Amino acid sequence: MKTLLSILIWVFTALMTLGVFLGVLLLKLWPFDRQKRLSHALGYWWAEAITRVNPFWRMKVAGLKHFSPKRSYVIVANHQSMSDIALVYLTHRQFKWVAKESLFKVPIFGWCMSGMKYIKLMRGEFSSIKDVYQEAAYWLKKDMSVLFFPEGTRSTTGELSAFKNGAFKLAIKEQKPVLPLAISGTRNILPKGSWVFKNKVTCELKVLPAIETKDYSEQDFDLLKDKVRGEICASLKENEK
């Protein structure tokens, strides 16, 4: 039963993704959306559709009051599953997310990412990291939030991995608040290395209060990183109770 349901969900997701791709192509004809806000908003519809198709999934977004649509942030989230991004879309907020280059090569899905002007990271290449930093800074200056998964890859154990420094250096330099997101439960939807979905899963994205960076110097990125990681870790442990 799980295998059949998973096949149906994947087919449905593929059709929804194709719909988004066609929408992105049409919106290319609209000359007044240079930041691709309308294209990004198609992701809200996509996420609502694929998360509601399975009646056994319960998706929950909490703390949305901390995510003001009138401000831009360096968004930092823990990473458990491919399903994380769908859960983040359920916030119905604008952002550009940093993703590994291989995702941009996935047919249709990756083309959508390129069309929405998300930020491509080639792992292990210093020049790519520098380009990511510059592109992220560009969007922040345009008052567009940028989303990082600072663990760098999905956790295989559910435990929070060490955070990389880039997002925190960027936030301090650009004087943008860091917005922590604590994601729980998505690891149980689609475990790493598996294509078979699980049912009866409760997932939650908790938006934590933003951490201002105006009192941090550029040398204080480790302090900021530890504070953000601590806030996310505490929220995840609270969810386990």
C-alpha positions in Angstrom: 0.0 0.0 0.0 2.8 2.4 0.9 4.6 1.7 -2.4 1.4 2.3 -4.5 0.6 5.5 -2.5 4.2 6.7 -3.0 4.0 6.1 -6.8 0.7 8.1 -6.9 2.3 11.0 -4.9 5.4 11.1 -7.1 3.2 11.2 -10.3 1.1 13.9 -8.8 4.2 15.9 -7.7 5.6 15.6 -11.2 2.4 16.9 -12.7 2.3 19.8 -10.2 6.0 20.6 -11.0 5.3 20.6 -14.7 2.5 23.0 -14.0 4.8 25.3 -12.1 7.4 25.1 -15.0 4.7 26.1 -17.5 3.8 29.0 -15.2 7.4 30.1 -14.9 7.7 30.1 -18.7 4.6 32.2 -19.2 5.8 34.7 -16.5 9.0 35.2 -18.5 6.8 37.2 -20.8 5.9 39.5 -17.9 8.6 42.3 -18.0 7.8 43.8 -14.6 8.7 40.9 -12.3 12.5 41.1 -12.4 12.9 39.6 -9.0 10.7 36.6 -10.0 8.3 37.1 -7.1 5.3 35.8 -9.1 7.3 32.8 -10.2 8.3 32.1 -6.6 4.7 32.4 -5.5 3.8 29.5 -7.7 5.8 27.4 -5.2 3.1 28.2 -2.6 0.5 26.5 -4.8 2.9 23.6 -5.5 3.6 23.1 -1.8 -0.1 23.3 -0.8 -1.0 20.8 -3.5 1.6 18.1 -2.7 1.4 18.4 1.0 -2.4 18.0 1.0 -2.6 15.1 -1.4 -1.8 12.6 1.4 -4.5 12.7 4.1 -2.1 11.0 6.5 0.4 13.9 6.6 -0.1 16.8 9.0 1.9 19.9 8.0 2.1 22.7 10.6 3.7 26.1 10.4 4.1 28.0 13.7 5.5 31.3 14.7 4.8 33.0 11.3 4.4 36.3 13.1 8.2 36.4 13.4 8.5 36.3 9.5 7.5 39.7 8.5 6.8 40.1 4.7 8.0 43.7 5.0 11.6 42.7 6.1 14.3 40.7 4.5 16.4 38.1 6.4 19.2 35.7 6.1 17.1 32.6 6.8 18.8 29.7 8.4 17.1 26.2 8.6 18.1 22.8 9.6 17.9 20.1 6.9 16.2 16.7 7.3 14.7 15.8 4.0 13.9 16.8 0.4 10.5 17.7 1.8 11.9 20.6 3.8 11.6 23.1 1.0 7.9 22.3 0.5 7.3 23.0 4.1 9.2 26.3 3.9 7.0 27.3 0.9 4.0 26.9 3.2 5.1 30.1 4.9 4.0 32.0 1.8 7.0 34.3 2.1 9.4 35.5 -0.5 13.0 34.2 -0.5 15.8 32.9 -2.7 17.3 29.7 -1.5 20.9 28.4 -1.9 20.9 24.9 -3.4 23.5 22.5 -4.7 24.2 22.6 -8.4 23.0 19.0 -9.0 19.4 20.0 -8.2 19.4 22.6 -11.0 20.1 19.7 -13.4 17.0 17.8 -12.5 14.6 18.0 -15.4 11.7 20.4 -14.9 12.3 20.9 -11.2 15.8 22.3 -11.8 14.5 24.4 -14.7 12.0 25.9 -12.3 14.7 26.7 -9.9 16.7 28.5 -12.6 13.7 30.4 -13.8 13.0 31.6 -10.2 16.6 32.8 -10.0 17.6 30.7 -7.0 21.3 30.5 -6.1 23.5 27.7 -7.4 26.3 26.3 -5.2 29.0 24.0 -6.6 30.4 22.2 -3.6 34.1 22.1 -3.1 34.8 25.1 -5.4 36.0 28.2 -3.7 35.1 30.4 -6.7 31.5 29.1 -6.5 31.3 29.9 -2.8 32.4 33.4 -3.5 29.8 33.7 -6.3 27.1 32.5 -4.0 28.1 35.0 -1.4 28.0 37.9 -3.9 24.7 36.8 -5.4 23.1 36.4 -2.0 24.4 39.9 -1.0 22.9 41.2 -4.2 19.5 39.9 -3.3 19.7 41.1 0.3 20.5 44.6 -1.0 17.3 44.3 -3.0 15.4 43.5 0.2 14.9 39.8 -0.8 15.5 37.2 1.9 18.0 34.4 1.2 17.6 30.9 2.7 20.6 28.8 3.7 20.8 25.2 5.0 24.0 25.7 6.9 24.5 22.0 7.7 25.4 21.7 4.0 23.5 18.4 3.6 20.6 16.5 5.1 21.1 14.9 8.4 21.1 11.1 8.3 20.4 10.7 12.0 18.0 13.6 12.8 20.7 15.2 15.0 21.7 18.7 14.2 25.0 18.8 12.4 27.7 21.5 12.6 26.9 24.8 10.8 29.0 26.3 8.1 30.1 30.0 8.5 28.9 31.7 5.3 25.3 32.6 6.2 26.4 34.3 9.4 29.3 36.2 7.9 26.9 37.4 5.2 24.2 38.5 7.8 26.7 40.5 9.8 28.3 42.2 6.7 25.0 43.1 5.2 23.5 44.0 8.6 20.5 41.7 8.0 18.7 39.8 10.8 19.1 36.1 10.9 15.7 34.2 10.9 16.1 30.7 12.4 13.7 28.0 11.2 13.4 24.7 13.1 12.1 21.9 10.9 11.0 18.6 12.5 9.3 15.5 11.2 10.2 15.8 7.5 12.9 13.1 7.9 10.1 10.7 8.5 8.2 11.5 5.3 11.0 10.6 2.9 14.1 9.2 4.6 17.4 9.9 2.8 18.1 7.3 0.1 14.5 6.2 -0.1 11.7 7.1 -2.6 8.9 5.4 -0.5 6.9 7.9 1.6 5.8 7.2 5.1 2.3 8.0 6.3 0.8 9.2 9.6 3.6 11.8 9.9 3.4 15.1 11.7 5.8 17.8 10.4 6.3 21.2 11.8 8.2 24.3 10.7 8.7 26.7 13.6 9.7 30.2 12.8 11.8 31.5 15.7 12.3 35.2 16.6 14.8 37.0 14.3 18.2 37.7 15.7 19.5 41.2 14.9 23.1 41.6 13.8 23.7 45.3 14.4 25.6 44.6 17.6 27.9 41.9 16.0 31.2 42.8 14.4 32.5 40.8 11.4 34.8 38.8 13.7 31.8 37.7 15.8 30.3 35.3 13.2 31.1 32.3 15.4 29.1 33.8 18.3 26.2 34.5 16.0 26.4 31.0 14.5 26.4 29.3 17.9 23.5 31.4 19.1 21.4 30.5 16.0 22.3 26.9 16.2 21.5 26.8 19.9 18.0 28.3 19.3 17.2 25.8 16.6 18.6 22.9 18.7 16.5 24.0 21.7 13.3 24.2 19.5 13.9 20.7 18.1 14.4 19.2 21.5 11.3 20.9 22.8 9.3 19.2 19.9 10.6 15.8 21.0 9.0 16.1 24.4 
